[in-house]
Amino acid sequence: MLAAPVAGHAQQVPQQTRGATYSFDIPAQDLSGALRAFGQASGQQLAYDEASVRGKRAPALTGAYTAEAGLKRLLNGTGLSAQAT
């Protein structure tokens, strides 16, 4: 399970899915929309506090990434990070 920014942190990808790669074609957009698209594309369940991502932007995510690397790239520059649960 993935969760994104709750109190400035996002849950990371579970150990069993870390090696899998997913194809992403997510345009640059608000972070909330990018996280929803990421969850749909990767099949990961996301949970996050909307207030913590409001007003933040995510870069485009295009190509093949592990869920962990893709999430890290989306959160890059937002001041938010991923945290394993």
Steps between C-alpha positions, in 0.01 A plus 500: 500500500617851423389803679603845416559803706356477844682751719758544225569132439379236259497130567731307274447192294479166682806275470323246274433759224833682503648318200197530273507771234199687370446709189405859578374779276397762755518863387627777729206608716387569853648247743164360606405416141844354431476275807156375392632426150806331651281274714288403202799430276690299761207326665619640832255622761568861600384682810599857577384819661374734225607805702864389495511483118280802425683756289787264419590395144643174373726462197407277209571131560552319172664164450561184700569536873465292810218631718757620753702694241188642336360626829835652594514682168145636541580626850835653399508871578174499697657489846318168554658156522404135501501290817458122527217369718 
